[in-house]
Amino acid sequence: MSTEVCPYCRDQIAAEESATVCEGCGTRHHADCYAENGGCTIFGCKCAPAEEPKLSVSVPELVSVATTVPAEPSAARAPVPPPPPPPLPGRGAPTAAPPTISEMQRITNRVVPSMFGSFEEPDEILVIVPQTEPVTDPKNRTTFILLGALLGMLGAHNFYAGYTRKGALQLGISVLTLGFGSPMSWVWAVIDICTVGQDSHGVQFQS
């Protein structure tokens, strides 16, 4: 004999339990389940409990409800920005501003003398003035030409202008050759009086 199951609680109906048979469809229920449901639990049975009345809402009622509910301000609907991330270790502390040029100079004036001992400024400042050659009076160009034309083989014009080495060479050529090299020294002298325009100190000849 098969055991029947209550369609309400889905539990078996034992033989010793009180059961209620639906008058419409003949389905057995537990007596308390049938009473709790208020009738048969089979869909479409005439003994099933009546359906609850449906709630109907008209359009004007929906509009009136929408107008009575206060709208939330835009600020409340705006998303809240996330909090800033915590500073990383060793980077959260503010960095100090770099020292100025005046502060660096002041530190240098304190540290450098202490490293090399006390520094005292000299009482006197030694100024070295470069020595310049004394300015001589300009030589006369006419005298230079006459000496070169008359005594050029002896280097007299070069001795007069201060070219001692050149004059000594011209004199040596004339003396050592016993006068045979005098024409060569004289030609050399003519070239000097035509090309040289200043003495050995770089001073121009005076006309």
C-alpha positions as CSV (number, residue, x, y, z in Angstrom):
1,M,0.0,0.0,0.0
2,S,1.5,3.3,-1.1
3,T,1.8,6.2,1.4
4,E,0.1,9.4,0.4
5,V,1.9,12.8,0.6
6,C,0.3,16.0,1.7
7,P,0.5,18.5,-1.2
8,Y,0.8,21.4,1.3
9,C,3.7,20.4,3.5
10,R,5.1,17.7,1.1
11,D,5.3,15.2,4.1
12,Q,3.8,11.7,4.2
13,I,0.4,11.2,5.8
14,A,0.7,8.4,8.4
15,A,-2.3,6.1,9.0
16,E,-2.6,7.2,12.6
17,E,-2.6,11.0,11.7
18,S,-5.9,12.8,11.1
19,A,-6.4,13.6,7.5
20,T,-8.9,15.7,5.6
21,V,-10.2,14.7,2.1
22,C,-11.0,17.6,-0.3
23,E,-14.6,17.5,-1.4
24,G,-13.8,19.0,-4.8
25,C,-10.9,16.8,-6.0
26,G,-10.6,14.1,-3.3
27,T,-7.0,14.9,-2.4
28,R,-6.0,14.0,1.2
29,H,-4.3,16.7,3.3
30,H,-3.2,16.8,6.9
31,A,-6.0,18.2,8.9
32,D,-3.9,21.1,10.2
33,C,-2.4,21.8,6.8
34,Y,-5.9,22.0,5.2
35,A,-7.0,24.4,8.0
36,E,-3.9,26.5,7.7
37,N,-4.2,26.9,3.9
38,G,-8.0,27.6,4.2
39,G,-8.9,25.0,1.7
40,C,-7.4,22.7,-0.9
41,T,-3.9,23.4,-2.2
42,I,-4.5,21.9,-5.7
43,F,-4.6,24.7,-8.4
44,G,-8.0,24.9,-10.0
45,C,-9.9,23.1,-7.3
46,K,-13.2,24.6,-6.4
47,C,-12.4,24.1,-2.7
48,A,-9.2,26.1,-3.0
49,P,-9.1,29.5,-1.1
50,A,-10.2,32.5,-3.0
51,E,-7.4,34.7,-4.5
52,E,-6.5,37.9,-2.8
53,P,-7.9,41.0,-4.4
54,K,-5.3,42.7,-6.7
55,L,-4.3,46.2,-6.0
56,S,-5.0,48.6,-8.9
57,V,-3.3,52.0,-9.1
58,S,-4.3,54.7,-11.6
59,V,-1.9,57.0,-13.4
60,P,-3.0,60.2,-11.5
61,E,-2.2,58.5,-8.3
62,L,1.3,57.6,-9.5
63,V,1.9,61.2,-10.6
64,S,0.8,62.5,-7.3
65,V,3.1,60.2,-5.4
66,A,6.0,61.2,-7.6
67,T,5.4,64.9,-7.0
68,T,5.1,64.5,-3.2
69,V,8.4,62.6,-2.8
70,P,11.3,65.2,-2.4
71,A,14.1,64.9,-4.8
72,E,17.5,64.3,-3.4
73,P,20.0,67.1,-4.0
74,S,22.6,66.6,-6.7
75,A,25.3,66.9,-4.1
76,A,24.0,63.9,-2.3
77,R,23.9,61.8,-5.4
78,A,27.4,62.8,-6.5
79,P,30.0,60.0,-5.9
80,V,32.2,60.6,-2.9
81,P,35.9,60.8,-4.1
82,P,38.1,58.2,-2.6
83,P,40.5,59.3,0.2
84,P,44.1,60.1,-0.9
85,P,46.5,57.3,-0.6
86,P,48.8,57.3,2.5
87,P,52.3,58.7,1.9
88,L,55.0,56.2,1.2
89,P,57.6,55.5,3.9
90,G,60.3,58.1,3.7
91,R,58.4,60.3,1.2
92,G,55.6,61.8,3.3
93,A,57.8,64.3,5.2
94,P,58.0,67.7,3.4
95,T,61.4,68.4,1.8
96,A,63.4,71.4,3.0
97,A,64.0,74.3,0.6
98,P,67.5,74.5,-1.0
99,P,70.0,76.9,0.6
100,T,70.4,80.3,-1.0
101,I,73.7,81.6,-2.4
102,S,74.3,83.9,0.6
103,E,73.8,81.1,3.0
104,M,76.3,78.9,1.1
105,Q,78.9,81.7,1.0
106,R,78.5,82.2,4.8
107,I,79.0,78.5,5.4
108,T,82.0,78.4,3.2
109,N,83.6,81.4,5.0
110,R,83.2,79.5,8.3
111,V,84.2,76.0,7.2
112,V,87.2,76.6,4.8
113,P,89.3,78.8,7.2
114,S,88.7,76.3,10.0
115,M,90.1,73.5,7.9
116,F,93.4,75.2,7.0
117,G,93.8,77.2,10.2
118,S,93.2,80.8,11.0
119,F,93.2,83.1,8.0
120,E,94.4,86.7,8.4
121,E,94.1,89.3,5.7
122,P,97.4,91.0,4.8
123,D,97.9,94.5,5.9
124,E,99.4,95.5,2.6
125,I,98.6,94.4,-0.9
126,L,101.6,93.9,-3.2
127,V,100.9,95.1,-6.7
128,I,103.2,93.9,-9.3
129,V,103.6,96.4,-12.2
130,P,105.2,94.9,-15.4
131,Q,108.4,96.7,-16.3
132,T,108.5,98.4,-19.6
133,E,111.4,99.4,-21.7
134,P,112.3,103.1,-21.4
135,V,111.0,105.1,-24.3
136,T,113.9,106.6,-26.3
137,D,113.8,109.7,-28.5
138,P,113.1,108.9,-32.1
139,K,116.1,108.7,-34.4
140,N,116.5,111.0,-37.4
141,R,115.8,109.3,-40.7
142,T,118.1,111.7,-42.6
143,T,121.0,110.8,-40.4
144,F,120.2,107.1,-40.8
145,I,120.2,107.5,-44.6
146,L,123.5,109.4,-44.7
147,L,125.3,107.0,-42.5
148,G,124.0,104.1,-44.6
149,A,125.1,105.7,-47.9
150,L,128.5,106.9,-46.7
151,L,129.5,104.4,-44.0
152,G,127.1,101.5,-44.7
153,M,129.9,99.0,-45.4
154,L,131.0,99.6,-41.7
155,G,127.4,99.2,-40.3
156,A,127.4,102.8,-39.0
157,H,123.7,103.2,-39.8
158,N,122.7,100.0,-37.9
159,F,124.8,101.0,-34.8
160,Y,122.9,104.4,-34.9
161,A,119.5,102.7,-35.1
162,G,120.3,100.2,-32.3
163,Y,120.7,97.1,-34.5
164,T,124.1,96.2,-33.0
165,R,124.3,92.7,-34.2
166,K,123.5,93.6,-37.8
167,G,126.0,96.4,-37.7
168,A,128.7,94.1,-36.3
169,L,128.2,91.6,-39.1
170,Q,128.6,94.4,-41.8
171,L,131.7,95.7,-40.1
172,G,133.2,92.2,-39.8
173,I,132.6,91.4,-43.5
174,S,134.5,94.6,-44.5
175,V,137.4,94.2,-42.0
176,L,138.0,90.5,-42.3
177,T,138.0,90.5,-46.1
178,L,140.4,93.5,-46.1
179,G,137.9,95.6,-47.9
180,F,137.1,93.1,-50.7
181,G,133.7,92.4,-49.1
182,S,132.9,96.1,-48.7
183,P,130.7,96.3,-51.8
184,M,128.5,93.5,-50.5
185,S,128.1,95.3,-47.1
186,W,127.4,98.6,-48.9
187,V,124.6,96.9,-51.0
188,W,123.2,95.5,-47.8
189,A,123.3,99.0,-46.3
190,V,121.4,100.4,-49.3
191,I,118.7,97.8,-48.8
192,D,118.5,98.7,-45.1
193,I,118.0,102.4,-45.7
194,C,115.2,101.6,-48.2
195,T,113.3,99.1,-46.0
196,V,114.0,100.0,-42.4
197,G,111.7,102.7,-41.0
198,Q,112.1,102.3,-37.2
199,D,114.9,101.7,-34.6
200,S,115.4,98.6,-32.5
201,H,112.9,99.7,-29.9
202,G,110.1,100.0,-32.5
203,V,110.1,103.8,-32.5
204,Q,109.5,105.3,-36.0
205,F,112.2,107.5,-37.5
206,Q,111.7,111.2,-37.3
207,S,111.7,113.0,-40.7
